[in-house]
Amino acid sequence: MSSYKKQKLGRPKDSKFVSFRIKWLHRYPEPYTLKKMSYDPNSKRIAGREKLAKYRKAILEKQKWEGQLPQGDGPANRDGSPKHPPGQRIVENWPVLDLGVQPEIPLENWSLTISGLVNNPKMFSWDEFMGLPQVDDVSDFHCVTSWSRLDNKWRGVKFSDIANHCGILPEAKFVYIKAYDAYSTNLPLEEAMKYDVLLVHQWEGAPLTKEHGGPVRMITPQLYAWKGAKWIGEIEFRDHDELGYWEQRGYSNTAEPWLNDRYS
């Protein structure tokens, strides 16, 4: 408990959060406890979102880049960023973190609701979801608690395919994600529509287990993992932003791993 008292988490001191935090620290002692990770402020690396966006655009368009490089270590991933974001350590296992609830959702009772600013609101059953185009992808998973698991093999549906299936209205600029465990998170539509944002139902060739968010969870490989909800149940398209569960409790609203962007 002493490590918890010393940390400056910047969270509201509500009893529910403190209770969850105590349980979490009991399940995951150091080194899984939350810390503000430090990096060299004088390093000649990209330190702002605007410049990072320009770098990524240049890489995507295969243009020559002669400016600063993103923070981190290791070889470049497919987006041109180092495989190891700053402040992260690589793990072989896949740690389990949640709010203390792991809902049991039989496939016959599972559904995914698409609502808000779309032409065709829809509630997908499991069979309808599985009837959408399925993709296989390999991507990295970066947790705000300082660990990363690399080269995960996923199978699922692209977020963009679901969005396009329902027809996004022009005024939609943000998405608000709701989960079966009452978790929520939020994203700019531009981030949610990236090619590697998936709603996955398989990991490493097997059905996604309950503790990892099965039957379906969302993944956001270019952001910290809390921006993708386990046990996803609804995607709402909006013209305004609304902070999700952790964003309301002091986490960054932008969640950019290569800027060490953990807290607001």
C-alpha positions in Angstrom: 0.0 0.0 0.0 2.9 2.4 0.5 3.6 2.6 -3.2 0.0 3.7 -3.7 0.2 6.5 -1.2 3.4 7.9 -2.8 1.9 8.0 -6.3 0.4 11.3 -7.5 -2.3 9.8 -9.6 -4.5 12.9 -10.0 -7.7 10.9 -9.5 -10.8 12.0 -7.6 -10.8 10.4 -4.2 -14.2 8.7 -4.6 -14.7 5.5 -2.7 -15.4 3.3 -5.7 -12.1 4.3 -7.4 -10.1 3.8 -4.2 -11.8 0.4 -3.6 -10.9 -0.7 -7.2 -7.4 0.6 -6.8 -6.8 -1.4 -3.6 -8.1 -4.6 -5.3 -5.9 -3.9 -8.3 -2.7 -3.4 -6.3 -3.5 -6.6 -4.4 -3.8 -8.5 -7.7 -1.0 -6.8 -9.5 1.9 -5.7 -7.3 4.9 -3.9 -8.7 5.8 -3.6 -11.5 2.2 -3.4 -12.7 1.2 -0.5 -10.5 0.5 2.8 -12.3 3.4 5.3 -12.4 4.1 8.4 -14.4 6.9 7.2 -16.6 9.7 9.6 -17.2 11.8 10.1 -20.3 14.6 12.5 -21.2 13.0 15.9 -22.0 16.1 17.0 -23.8 16.1 14.0 -26.2 15.9 15.0 -29.8 12.6 13.2 -30.4 9.1 14.3 -31.5 7.4 15.8 -28.5 4.1 17.1 -29.9 1.0 15.6 -31.6 1.1 17.9 -34.6 4.6 16.9 -35.6 3.9 13.3 -34.9 0.9 13.5 -37.2 3.1 15.0 -39.9 5.7 12.3 -39.5 3.1 9.5 -39.8 1.6 11.1 -42.8 5.0 11.2 -44.5 5.6 7.6 -43.7 2.1 6.6 -44.9 2.7 8.4 -48.2 6.3 7.1 -48.5 7.8 10.6 -48.4 11.3 11.3 -47.2 11.4 12.5 -43.6 14.4 14.4 -42.3 13.0 15.8 -39.0 12.9 14.3 -35.5 11.8 10.8 -35.0 9.2 9.4 -32.6 10.1 8.6 -29.0 10.8 5.0 -28.1 13.2 2.2 -28.9 13.6 -0.8 -31.2 12.9 -1.4 -34.8 10.1 0.6 -36.5 6.7 -0.9 -36.7 4.6 -0.7 -39.9 3.6 2.9 -39.1 7.2 4.0 -38.7 7.1 4.3 -34.9 9.5 2.3 -32.6 8.1 -1.0 -31.5 8.8 0.0 -27.9 7.0 3.2 -26.9 8.7 5.3 -24.2 8.3 4.0 -20.6 7.1 0.6 -21.7 8.6 -2.9 -21.0 7.9 -5.9 -23.1 6.0 -8.9 -21.6 5.3 -12.4 -23.0 2.1 -13.0 -21.1 -1.1 -10.9 -21.3 -1.9 -9.4 -17.9 -5.6 -9.1 -17.0 -6.9 -5.8 -15.8 -10.6 -4.8 -15.4 -13.0 -3.0 -13.1 -13.6 -6.0 -10.9 -16.4 -7.4 -13.1 -16.1 -10.0 -15.9 -19.5 -10.4 -17.4 -20.6 -13.8 -18.7 -22.2 -13.3 -22.1 -23.5 -16.3 -23.9 -23.2 -15.9 -27.7 -26.9 -16.2 -28.2 -27.4 -13.2 -25.8 -24.6 -11.1 -27.2 -25.3 -8.1 -29.4 -23.6 -5.0 -30.7 -25.6 -1.8 -31.0 -24.6 1.0 -33.5 -26.4 4.2 -32.6 -26.3 7.9 -32.9 -25.4 9.8 -36.1 -25.7 7.0 -38.6 -28.1 6.5 -41.5 -28.9 2.9 -40.4 -28.8 2.3 -36.7 -28.3 -1.4 -36.1 -28.2 -4.1 -33.5 -26.0 -6.9 -34.6 -26.6 -10.4 -33.3 -23.6 -12.8 -33.0 -24.4 -14.4 -36.4 -24.8 -11.1 -38.1 -21.5 -9.8 -36.7 -19.8 -13.0 -37.9 -21.3 -12.4 -41.3 -19.4 -9.1 -41.7 -16.0 -9.3 -43.5 -13.5 -11.0 -41.2 -9.9 -9.9 -41.1 -6.7 -11.3 -39.6 -4.1 -8.9 -38.4 -1.0 -8.7 -36.2 -0.4 -5.7 -34.0 1.0 -4.6 -30.7 -0.9 -3.9 -27.4 0.3 -1.1 -25.2 -1.1 -0.8 -21.7 -0.9 2.5 -19.7 0.4 0.5 -16.7 3.8 0.4 -18.5 3.8 -3.0 -20.3 3.4 -3.9 -24.0 2.8 -7.2 -25.7 4.0 -7.4 -29.2 2.9 -9.1 -32.4 -0.5 -10.3 -31.2 -2.5 -12.3 -33.8 -6.1 -11.1 -34.0 -9.2 -12.0 -36.0 -12.2 -9.8 -36.1 -14.0 -7.0 -37.9 -12.6 -3.6 -38.8 -14.3 -0.8 -37.0 -14.4 1.1 -40.3 -16.3 -1.7 -41.9 -19.0 -1.6 -39.2 -19.2 2.2 -39.4 -19.5 2.2 -43.2 -22.1 -0.6 -43.1 -24.3 1.7 -41.0 -23.5 4.9 -42.9 -21.9 7.6 -40.8 -23.5 11.0 -41.1 -21.2 14.0 -42.0 -21.8 15.7 -38.6 -20.4 12.7 -36.7 -16.9 13.6 -35.3 -16.6 11.3 -32.2 -17.5 7.9 -31.0 -18.6 6.9 -27.5 -18.0 3.2 -26.6 -20.1 1.4 -24.0 -19.3 -2.1 -22.6 -21.2 -4.8 -20.8 -19.3 -4.1 -17.5 -20.5 -0.5 -17.5 -17.1 0.7 -18.8 -16.9 3.5 -21.3 -14.4 5.2 -23.4 -14.3 7.8 -26.2 -12.4 8.5 -29.4 -12.2 11.0 -32.2 -13.8 9.4 -35.3 -10.5 9.8 -37.2 -8.7 7.6 -34.6 -11.5 5.0 -34.6 -11.5 4.7 -38.4 -7.8 3.8 -38.6 -7.0 0.6 -40.5 -5.9 -1.4 -37.5 -8.8 -0.6 -35.1 -10.7 -3.9 -34.8 -13.5 -5.5 -32.9 -11.8 -8.9 -32.3 -13.2 -12.2 -31.3 -10.0 -14.3 -31.6 -6.5 -13.9 -30.2 -3.6 -16.2 -31.1 -6.0 -18.5 -33.1 -8.5 -19.2 -30.3 -11.7 -17.5 -29.2 -11.2 -14.5 -27.0 -11.6 -15.5 -23.4 -13.9 -13.8 -20.9 -11.1 -12.3 -18.8 -9.7 -10.6 -21.9 -13.0 -9.2 -23.0 -14.6 -12.0 -24.9 -16.7 -12.7 -26.8 -15.7 -9.3 -28.5 -13.4 -6.5 -27.5 -12.1 -3.4 -29.4 -8.4 -2.9 -29.9 -6.6 0.4 -30.7 -3.0 -0.5 -31.5 -1.9 3.1 -32.1 -3.2 4.3 -28.7 -3.0 3.0 -25.2 -5.2 0.0 -24.8 -7.8 1.5 -22.4 -9.2 3.3 -25.5 -10.5 -0.1 -26.7 -13.3 -1.5 -24.5 -13.5 -5.1 -23.4 -16.9 -6.7 -23.6 -18.0 -4.1 -26.1 -21.8 -3.6 -26.4 -22.5 -0.3 -28.1 -20.8 2.2 -30.4 -22.5 5.7 -30.5 -21.5 8.2 -33.1 -21.7 11.8 -31.9 -21.0 15.4 -33.0 -19.4 16.1 -29.6 -16.9 14.5 -27.3 -17.7 13.0 -23.9 -15.1 11.7 -21.5 -15.2 7.9 -20.7 -14.6 6.1 -17.5 -10.8 6.5 -17.1 -10.7 9.9 -19.0 -13.0 11.2 -16.2 -10.5 10.0 -13.6 -7.4 11.7 -14.9 -6.2 9.7 -17.8 -5.3 11.5 -21.0 -8.0 12.0 -23.6 -5.6 11.5 -26.4 -3.6 8.4 -25.1 -0.7 8.6 -27.5 2.0 6.0 -26.5 4.8 7.6 -28.5 4.4 10.9 -26.6 4.2 9.1 -23.2 0.7 10.6 -23.0 -0.8 8.8 -20.0 -2.4 11.5 -17.9 -4.3 14.7 -18.5 
